[in-house]
Every structure is written in C-alpha cells, then in structure tokens.
Amino acid sequence: MKKNLIVFVFLIFVVSIQAQQNIQLQFHHKVGDKNLQLFTETYSNAFNESFIVNRFKYYISYITIMDDKGKQFIVKHKYFLIDEADSNSKKISINTSLKNIAAIEFTIGVDSLHNVSGVQTGTLDPMHGMFWTWKSGYVFAKLEGQSDSSHAQGKYFGYHIGGFRTNENALRKIRLSIINYQLSIVNIKVDILKWFNAVYPIKINQTAFCHQPGALALQLADNYSNMFSIQP
C-alpha cells in the first residue's frame, strides 16, 4: 500500500512537471526599424532631430500571461529592470501550465507600495540609478543621450519618468495580443521613437529633459506605453 502511494505521488509529480512550459519574453530595443546601439549610432525622430542614446532602461512588473480561453497566470511580486546595457536583462523566462498563449500584459513602473517601502534590494536597489527620493519614488523608465537640438549643457537630453501619487501616476499597463498560440519565445519590439511622437509631440528642441513627476512625465508615459509590439 505504501509503495503504491509513493508511485502515485511520483506520477502526479511527473505529470505536473510535464504540464509546465517555459515562455521566454525577449525585448528587442529599436529606433524605428534600426537596432539600438548605445553611444555610437545617430538616429532621427519624427521632427528630424538627430540624437544619440546613452542610456535606456525601464521597470516591468505584474506580468500576466493569458491563454485562448481567458485563463491567467500572474507573476506576482517580481520586478524586472530591462536595461539596454545588460543583454541578460532583456530576457525573462516564465514557467506556466497554460497552453495556447493568446496575450501578455505587464505594467511599466513600480507600484505605490514599493515606492514607499524603504530601502530595497535586487532590481529595486537604488544602486541601479532608478530611484529619486523617498518622496518622489522610483524612476519607471529612463532615456538619456545627446542631441544637437538640445539647448542644455553638453547637448544633453534626458527623460526620467515616474510618479505614483494622485494626479502624478505614471504607471502604464501594456497588453500585447499573440496570434501564434504555439510560441515559446515571444519577441517584443520596443521602439524608442514612440517617446517623441505617439500621443503627444515631444521635441528635444523644446523639451530636452524631464526629471520629476508631473504633467510632462504623464505625457511621456502615455507616449512610451505605445512603444511595445509583438515582433514576428
């Protein structure tokens, strides 16, 4: 009897392992159709303003995977810092029992609770350069570089977007539909050009930097929430 029970438990374990599948999200940073190259490549936005990118990174959280029947698998309490300077950060592996993946959702930014939870470790460690102060909280997304259109010292432009308080909430939820249900690797295109021209026109010549929560940060968040798409 005991032996049969052990065999039964083992079979359940094997079946549960087999039922799991690994979904890998791969983020591909682009400037239009060009691959992003830090420090070296010159690009142009919709307003014919040339620019070079030195830093590009952002937080994603609350990843949710949905199948074709509407069932959900949520990756809870995990924050991922996607950084162009760190190729490993642009790949996220998720084990789920769901099949026929039809959509992926995630949030850009860090929720209000973790903005006021004191010093944290891992990807939320302030050493990553994505934290302002205990009052302002985390930088959700950062884009920095140089542009001849900038009037700032050193031709600098930089957008540090965050804000979690009422009327300053820059959190944005992204939903991406997947046509090929059998995908195990989901390639996500991330187009930096959307920062400048998606919902609002943001010209470097007029607005070279944003380093605090507020109306401009909300506009930029609305813009870059459009930068994600499924890449065939």
Phi and psi in degrees as GROMACS dihedral restraints (atoms count N, CA, C in turn):
[ dihedral_restraints ]
;  ai    aj    ak    al  type     phi  dphi    fc
    3     4     5     6     1   -62.6    20    10
    4     5     6     7     1   -39.8    20    10
    6     7     8     9     1   -64.2    20    10
    7     8     9    10     1   -41.5    20    10
    9    10    11    12     1   -64.2    20    10
   10    11    12    13     1   -36.9    20    10
   12    13    14    15     1   -65.0    20    10
   13    14    15    16     1   -42.5    20    10
   15    16    17    18     1   -62.4    20    10
   16    17    18    19     1   -42.9    20    10
   18    19    20    21     1   -62.8    20    10
   19    20    21    22     1   -41.1    20    10
   21    22    23    24     1   -63.1    20    10
   22    23    24    25     1   -46.6    20    10
   24    25    26    27     1   -61.7    20    10
   25    26    27    28     1   -41.4    20    10
   27    28    29    30     1   -62.3    20    10
   28    29    30    31     1   -41.9    20    10
   30    31    32    33     1   -64.4    20    10
   31    32    33    34     1   -39.3    20    10
   33    34    35    36     1   -62.6    20    10
   34    35    36    37     1   -42.4    20    10
   36    37    38    39     1   -61.2    20    10
   37    38    39    40     1   -45.5    20    10
   39    40    41    42     1   -62.4    20    10
   40    41    42    43     1   -44.6    20    10
   42    43    44    45     1   -62.7    20    10
   43    44    45    46     1   -40.9    20    10
   45    46    47    48     1   -66.0    20    10
   46    47    48    49     1   -37.3    20    10
   48    49    50    51     1   -66.3    20    10
   49    50    51    52     1   -43.6    20    10
   51    52    53    54     1   -66.2    20    10
   52    53    54    55     1   -28.9    20    10
   54    55    56    57     1   -72.9    20    10
   55    56    57    58     1   -18.4    20    10
   57    58    59    60     1   -78.1    20    10
   58    59    60    61     1   144.5    20    10
   60    61    62    63     1  -132.8    20    10
   61    62    63    64     1   153.9    20    10
   63    64    65    66     1  -100.0    20    10
   64    65    66    67     1   124.6    20    10
   66    67    68    69     1  -108.9    20    10
   67    68    69    70     1   126.6    20    10
   69    70    71    72     1  -112.0    20    10
   70    71    72    73     1   124.5    20    10
   72    73    74    75     1   -93.8    20    10
   73    74    75    76     1   125.1    20    10
   75    76    77    78     1  -119.9    20    10
   76    77    78    79     1   121.5    20    10
   78    79    80    81     1   -97.3    20    10
   79    80    81    82     1   125.1    20    10
   81    82    83    84     1  -113.8    20    10
   82    83    84    85     1   109.3    20    10
   84    85    86    87     1   -82.2    20    10
   85    86    87    88     1   127.0    20    10
   87    88    89    90     1  -130.2    20    10
   88    89    90    91     1   160.8    20    10
   90    91    92    93     1  -124.1    20    10
   91    92    93    94     1    94.8    20    10
   93    94    95    96     1    68.7    20    10
   94    95    96    97     1  -122.2    20    10
   96    97    98    99     1   -98.6    20    10
   97    98    99   100     1     1.6    20    10
   99   100   101   102     1   -94.4    20    10
  100   101   102   103     1   144.7    20    10
  102   103   104   105     1   -69.1    20    10
  103   104   105   106     1   139.5    20    10
  105   106   107   108     1   -72.4    20    10
  106   107   108   109     1   129.6    20    10
  108   109   110   111     1  -125.4    20    10
  109   110   111   112     1   118.7    20    10
  111   112   113   114     1   -71.5    20    10
  112   113   114   115     1   141.5    20    10
  114   115   116   117     1    72.7    20    10
  115   116   117   118     1   -23.3    20    10
  117   118   119   120     1  -111.7    20    10
  118   119   120   121     1   -38.8    20    10
  120   121   122   123     1   -90.3    20    10
  121   122   123   124     1   138.2    20    10
  123   124   125   126     1  -100.6    20    10
  124   125   126   127     1   131.7    20    10
  126   127   128   129     1  -120.8    20    10
  127   128   129   130     1   174.7    20    10
  129   130   131   132     1  -137.9    20    10
  130   131   132   133     1   136.5    20    10
  132   133   134   135     1   -91.8    20    10
  133   134   135   136     1  -173.5    20    10
  135   136   137   138     1   -65.5    20    10
  136   137   138   139     1   -15.1    20    10
  138   139   140   141     1  -103.5    20    10
  139   140   141   142     1    16.8    20    10
  141   142   143   144     1    59.6    20    10
  142   143   144   145     1    32.3    20    10
  144   145   146   147     1   -96.0    20    10
  145   146   147   148     1   120.0    20    10
  147   148   149   150     1   -79.4    20    10
  148   149   150   151     1   148.5    20    10
  150   151   152   153     1  -157.9    20    10
  151   152   153   154     1   156.3    20    10
  153   154   155   156     1  -118.3    20    10
  154   155   156   157     1   139.0    20    10
  156   157   158   159     1  -100.1    20    10
  157   158   159   160     1   128.5    20    10
  159   160   161   162     1  -104.4    20    10
  160   161   162   163     1   -33.4    20    10
  162   163   164   165     1  -141.9    20    10
  163   164   165   166     1   140.0    20    10
  165   166   167   168     1  -152.8    20    10
  166   167   168   169     1   114.2    20    10
  168   169   170   171     1  -156.8    20    10
  169   170   171   172     1   158.5    20    10
  171   172   173   174     1  -161.3    20    10
  172   173   174   175     1   154.9    20    10
  174   175   176   177     1   -93.2    20    10
  175   176   177   178     1   139.0    20    10
  177   178   179   180     1  -124.5    20    10
  178   179   180   181     1   148.1    20    10
  180   181   182   183     1  -150.7    20    10
  181   182   183   184     1   171.5    20    10
  183   184   185   186     1    49.0    20    10
  184   185   186   187     1    50.7    20    10
  186   187   188   189     1   -66.3    20    10
  187   188   189   190     1   129.6    20    10
  189   190   191   192     1  -126.9    20    10
  190   191   192   193     1   127.3    20    10
  192   193   194   195     1  -107.2    20    10
  193   194   195   196     1   133.7    20    10
  195   196   197   198     1  -124.1    20    10
  196   197   198   199     1   140.0    20    10
  198   199   200   201     1   -95.5    20    10
  199   200   201   202     1  -178.1    20    10
  201   202   203   204     1   -72.5    20    10
  202   203   204   205     1    -7.1    20    10
  204   205   206   207     1  -105.5    20    10
  205   206   207   208     1     4.6    20    10
  207   208   209   210     1    90.2    20    10
  208   209   210   211     1     0.9    20    10
  210   211   212   213     1   -71.3    20    10
  211   212   213   214     1   148.1    20    10
  213   214   215   216     1  -123.6    20    10
  214   215   216   217     1   147.5    20    10
  216   217   218   219     1  -128.1    20    10
  217   218   219   220     1   119.8    20    10
  219   220   221   222     1  -109.6    20    10
  220   221   222   223     1   129.7    20    10
  222   223   224   225     1   -87.7    20    10
  223   224   225   226     1    99.4    20    10
  225   226   227   228     1   -89.6    20    10
  226   227   228   229     1   147.4    20    10
  228   229   230   231     1    57.3    20    10
  229   230   231   232     1    33.7    20    10
  231   232   233   234     1  -127.5    20    10
  232   233   234   235     1   134.6    20    10
  234   235   236   237     1  -120.5    20    10
  235   236   237   238     1   132.5    20    10
  237   238   239   240     1  -117.8    20    10
  238   239   240   241     1   128.8    20    10
  240   241   242   243     1  -101.0    20    10
  241   242   243   244     1   107.5    20    10
  243   244   245   246     1   -88.0    20    10
  244   245   246   247     1   122.1    20    10
  246   247   248   249     1  -133.7    20    10
  247   248   249   250     1   122.8    20    10
  249   250   251   252     1   -59.2    20    10
  250   251   252   253     1   -29.5    20    10
  252   253   254   255     1   -76.0    20    10
  253   254   255   256     1    -7.9    20    10
  255   256   257   258     1  -128.2    20    10
  256   257   258   259     1    99.2    20    10
  258   259   260   261     1   -61.2    20    10
  259   260   261   262     1   -32.6    20    10
  261   262   263   264     1   -65.0    20    10
  262   263   264   265     1   -29.3    20    10
  264   265   266   267     1   -70.6    20    10
  265   266   267   268     1   -16.9    20    10
  267   268   269   270     1   -88.6    20    10
  268   269   270   271     1     9.2    20    10
  270   271   272   273     1  -127.7    20    10
  271   272   273   274     1   124.0    20    10
  273   274   275   276     1  -123.7    20    10
  274   275   276   277     1   123.6    20    10
  276   277   278   279     1  -102.4    20    10
  277   278   279   280     1   133.8    20    10
  279   280   281   282     1  -131.7    20    10
  280   281   282   283     1   127.3    20    10
  282   283   284   285     1   -95.8    20    10
  283   284   285   286     1   127.9    20    10
  285   286   287   288     1  -146.0    20    10
  286   287   288   289     1   153.8    20    10
  288   289   290   291     1   -88.9    20    10
  289   290   291   292     1    -6.7    20    10
  291   292   293   294     1   -69.9    20    10
  292   293   294   295     1   145.1    20    10
  294   295   296   297     1  -117.0    20    10
  295   296   297   298     1   168.8    20    10
  297   298   299   300     1    51.0    20    10
  298   299   300   301     1    61.3    20    10
  300   301   302   303     1   -66.1    20    10
  301   302   303   304     1   123.3    20    10
  303   304   305   306     1  -109.1    20    10
  304   305   306   307     1   -20.8    20    10
  306   307   308   309     1  -161.4    20    10
  307   308   309   310     1   156.3    20    10
  309   310   311   312     1  -131.9    20    10
  310   311   312   313     1   134.2    20    10
  312   313   314   315     1  -121.6    20    10
  313   314   315   316     1   148.9    20    10
  315   316   317   318     1  -158.0    20    10
  316   317   318   319     1   162.8    20    10
  318   319   320   321     1  -107.4    20    10
  319   320   321   322     1   137.6    20    10
  321   322   323   324     1   -92.1    20    10
  322   323   324   325     1   113.9    20    10
  324   325   326   327     1   125.3    20    10
  325   326   327   328     1  -171.1    20    10
  327   328   329   330     1  -125.3    20    10
  328   329   330   331     1   129.4    20    10
  330   331   332   333     1   -66.1    20    10
  331   332   333   334     1   165.4    20    10
  333   334   335   336     1   -61.1    20    10
  334   335   336   337     1   -37.3    20    10
  336   337   338   339     1   -59.1    20    10
  337   338   339   340     1   -46.4    20    10
  339   340   341   342     1   -76.5    20    10
  340   341   342   343     1   -12.7    20    10
  342   343   344   345     1   -75.9    20    10
  343   344   345   346     1   -20.8    20    10
  345   346   347   348     1  -122.6    20    10
  346   347   348   349     1    24.7    20    10
  348   349   350   351     1   -98.9    20    10
  349   350   351   352     1    15.1    20    10
  351   352   353   354     1    80.0    20    10
  352   353   354   355     1  -170.3    20    10
  354   355   356   357     1   -64.0    20    10
  355   356   357   358     1   131.3    20    10
  357   358   359   360     1  -125.6    20    10
  358   359   360   361     1   168.6    20    10
  360   361   362   363     1  -116.6    20    10
  361   362   363   364     1  -175.7    20    10
  363   364   365   366     1    66.6    20    10
  364   365   366   367     1  -139.8    20    10
  366   367   368   369     1   -67.9    20    10
  367   368   369   370     1   -18.7    20    10
  369   370   371   372     1   -93.0    20    10
  370   371   372   373     1     6.2    20    10
  372   373   374   375     1   -65.4    20    10
  373   374   375   376     1   130.0    20    10
  375   376   377   378     1   -56.7    20    10
  376   377   378   379     1   -18.1    20    10
  378   379   380   381     1   -62.4    20    10
  379   380   381   382     1   -16.7    20    10
  381   382   383   384     1   -78.3    20    10
  382   383   384   385     1    -1.7    20    10
  384   385   386   387     1    74.2    20    10
  385   386   387   388     1    25.0    20    10
  387   388   389   390     1  -121.0    20    10
  388   389   390   391     1    34.8    20    10
  390   391   392   393     1  -138.7    20    10
  391   392   393   394     1   132.2    20    10
  393   394   395   396     1   -87.5    20    10
  394   395   396   397     1   -87.6    20    10
  396   397   398   399     1  -142.3    20    10
  397   398   399   400     1   172.7    20    10
  399   400   401   402     1   -65.2    20    10
  400   401   402   403     1   -21.7    20    10
  402   403   404   405     1   -81.7    20    10
  403   404   405   406     1   -44.0    20    10
  405   406   407   408     1   -88.4    20    10
  406   407   408   409     1   -27.3    20    10
  408   409   410   411     1    85.0    20    10
  409   410   411   412     1  -149.4    20    10
  411   412   413   414     1   -86.6    20    10
  412   413   414   415     1   150.1    20    10
  414   415   416   417     1   -82.0    20    10
  415   416   417   418     1   121.2    20    10
  417   418   419   420     1   -79.8    20    10
  418   419   420   421     1   -36.4    20    10
  420   421   422   423     1  -150.3    20    10
  421   422   423   424     1   144.6    20    10
  423   424   425   426     1  -136.4    20    10
  424   425   426   427     1   131.5    20    10
  426   427   428   429     1  -134.8    20    10
  427   428   429   430     1   121.8    20    10
  429   430   431   432     1  -136.0    20    10
  430   431   432   433     1   152.8    20    10
  432   433   434   435     1   177.2    20    10
  433   434   435   436     1  -158.7    20    10
  435   436   437   438     1  -125.2    20    10
  436   437   438   439     1   148.6    20    10
  438   439   440   441     1  -152.0    20    10
  439   440   441   442     1   137.4    20    10
  441   442   443   444     1   -64.7    20    10
  442   443   444   445     1   -17.3    20    10
  444   445   446   447     1   -81.0    20    10
  445   446   447   448     1   -12.3    20    10
  447   448   449   450     1   -80.3    20    10
  448   449   450   451     1   139.0    20    10
  450   451   452   453     1   -95.7    20    10
  451   452   453   454     1     2.2    20    10
  453   454   455   456     1   -78.6    20    10
  454   455   456   457     1   163.1    20    10
  456   457   458   459     1   -59.5    20    10
  457   458   459   460     1   135.0    20    10
  459   460   461   462     1    70.2    20    10
  460   461   462   463     1    16.0    20    10
  462   463   464   465     1    60.3    20    10
  463   464   465   466     1    27.1    20    10
  465   466   467   468     1   -71.9    20    10
  466   467   468   469     1   143.0    20    10
  468   469   470   471     1  -134.7    20    10
  469   470   471   472     1   146.0    20    10
  471   472   473   474     1  -160.7    20    10
  472   473   474   475     1   130.6    20    10
  474   475   476   477     1  -120.3    20    10
  475   476   477   478     1   113.0    20    10
  477   478   479   480     1  -111.9    20    10
  478   479   480   481     1   106.8    20    10
  480   481   482   483     1  -106.5    20    10
  481   482   483   484     1   129.9    20    10
  483   484   485   486     1  -165.2    20    10
  484   485   486   487     1  -170.2    20    10
  486   487   488   489     1   125.3    20    10
  487   488   489   490     1   121.3    20    10
  489   490   491   492     1  -126.0    20    10
  490   491   492   493     1    -5.1    20    10
  492   493   494   495     1   -85.1    20    10
  493   494   495   496     1   169.1    20    10
  495   496   497   498     1   -55.0    20    10
  496   497   498   499     1   133.7    20    10
  498   499   500   501     1    69.9    20    10
  499   500   501   502     1     3.6    20    10
  501   502   503   504     1  -129.8    20    10
  502   503   504   505     1    12.5    20    10
  504   505   506   507     1   -74.4    20    10
  505   506   507   508     1   108.7    20    10
  507   508   509   510     1   -97.5    20    10
  508   509   510   511     1     6.7    20    10
  510   511   512   513     1   -62.4    20    10
  511   512   513   514     1   137.8    20    10
  513   514   515   516     1  -135.9    20    10
  514   515   516   517     1   132.8    20    10
  516   517   518   519     1   -96.0    20    10
  517   518   519   520     1   133.9    20    10
  519   520   521   522     1  -113.1    20    10
  520   521   522   523     1   135.2    20    10
  522   523   524   525     1  -126.2    20    10
  523   524   525   526     1   126.8    20    10
  525   526   527   528     1  -123.5    20    10
  526   527   528   529     1   124.1    20    10
  528   529   530   531     1   -87.0    20    10
  529   530   531   532     1   144.5    20    10
  531   532   533   534     1  -118.4    20    10
  532   533   534   535     1   126.4    20    10
  534   535   536   537     1   -84.3    20    10
  535   536   537   538     1   -43.4    20    10
  537   538   539   540     1   -85.7    20    10
  538   539   540   541     1    98.6    20    10
  540   541   542   543     1   -61.6    20    10
  541   542   543   544     1   -22.8    20    10
  543   544   545   546     1   -88.4    20    10
  544   545   546   547     1     5.1    20    10
  546   547   548   549     1   -63.8    20    10
  547   548   549   550     1   134.4    20    10
  549   550   551   552     1  -106.2    20    10
  550   551   552   553     1   -18.7    20    10
  552   553   554   555     1  -118.8    20    10
  553   554   555   556     1   119.4    20    10
  555   556   557   558     1  -104.2    20    10
  556   557   558   559     1   110.7    20    10
  558   559   560   561     1   -89.5    20    10
  559   560   561   562     1   122.0    20    10
  561   562   563   564     1  -113.1    20    10
  562   563   564   565     1   117.5    20    10
  564   565   566   567     1   -81.0    20    10
  565   566   567   568     1   135.0    20    10
  567   568   569   570     1  -125.6    20    10
  568   569   570   571     1   104.2    20    10
  570   571   572   573     1   -98.3    20    10
  571   572   573   574     1   110.1    20    10
  573   574   575   576     1   -62.7    20    10
  574   575   576   577     1   -27.7    20    10
  576   577   578   579     1   -59.0    20    10
  577   578   579   580     1   -23.6    20    10
  579   580   581   582     1   -66.3    20    10
  580   581   582   583     1   -22.9    20    10
  582   583   584   585     1   -57.3    20    10
  583   584   585   586     1   -35.1    20    10
  585   586   587   588     1   -91.3    20    10
  586   587   588   589     1   -26.3    20    10
  588   589   590   591     1  -158.6    20    10
  589   590   591   592     1    83.6    20    10
  591   592   593   594     1  -129.5    20    10
  592   593   594   595     1   -66.2    20    10
  594   595   596   597     1  -102.3    20    10
  595   596   597   598     1   -41.1    20    10
  597   598   599   600     1  -122.4    20    10
  598   599   600   601     1   142.4    20    10
  600   601   602   603     1   -78.7    20    10
  601   602   603   604     1   119.9    20    10
  603   604   605   606     1  -118.0    20    10
  604   605   606   607     1   106.8    20    10
  606   607   608   609     1   -98.6    20    10
  607   608   609   610     1   132.7    20    10
  609   610   611   612     1   -60.7    20    10
  610   611   612   613     1   -35.5    20    10
  612   613   614   615     1   -59.9    20    10
  613   614   615   616     1   -32.7    20    10
  615   616   617   618     1  -101.2    20    10
  616   617   618   619     1   -30.9    20    10
  618   619   620   621     1  -137.3    20    10
  619   620   621   622     1    92.0    20    10
  621   622   623   624     1   -88.2    20    10
  622   623   624   625     1   -16.7    20    10
  624   625   626   627     1  -155.0    20    10
  625   626   627   628     1   154.4    20    10
  627   628   629   630     1  -146.9    20    10
  628   629   630   631     1   112.1    20    10
  630   631   632   633     1  -125.4    20    10
  631   632   633   634     1    26.3    20    10
  633   634   635   636     1  -159.4    20    10
  634   635   636   637     1   157.7    20    10
  636   637   638   639     1   -62.6    20    10
  637   638   639   640     1   157.6    20    10
  639   640   641   642     1   146.7    20    10
  640   641   642   643     1  -168.1    20    10
  642   643   644   645     1   -61.2    20    10
  643   644   645   646     1   -43.4    20    10
  645   646   647   648     1   -66.0    20    10
  646   647   648   649     1   -41.1    20    10
  648   649   650   651     1   -60.6    20    10
  649   650   651   652     1   -38.2    20    10
  651   652   653   654     1   -65.7    20    10
  652   653   654   655     1   -38.6    20    10
  654   655   656   657     1   -65.3    20    10
  655   656   657   658     1   -43.6    20    10
  657   658   659   660     1   -65.5    20    10
  658   659   660   661     1   -37.8    20    10
  660   661   662   663     1   -63.7    20    10
  661   662   663   664     1   -40.7    20    10
  663   664   665   666     1   -61.3    20    10
  664   665   666   667     1   -39.3    20    10
  666   667   668   669     1   -64.7    20    10
  667   668   669   670     1   -55.4    20    10
  669   670   671   672     1   -74.0    20    10
  670   671   672   673     1   -12.2    20    10
  672   673   674   675     1   -65.7    20    10
  673   674   675   676     1   -14.3    20    10
  675   676   677   678     1   -94.8    20    10
  676   677   678   679     1     4.5    20    10
  678   679   680   681     1   -84.9    20    10
  679   680   681   682     1    -6.4    20    10
  681   682   683   684     1   -99.4    20    10
  682   683   684   685     1   135.7    20    10
  684   685   686   687     1  -153.1    20    10
  685   686   687   688     1   154.6    20    10
  687   688   689   690     1   -75.8    20    10
  688   689   690   691     1   127.9    20    10
  690   691   692   693     1   -97.3    20    10
  691   692   693   694     1   124.3    20    10
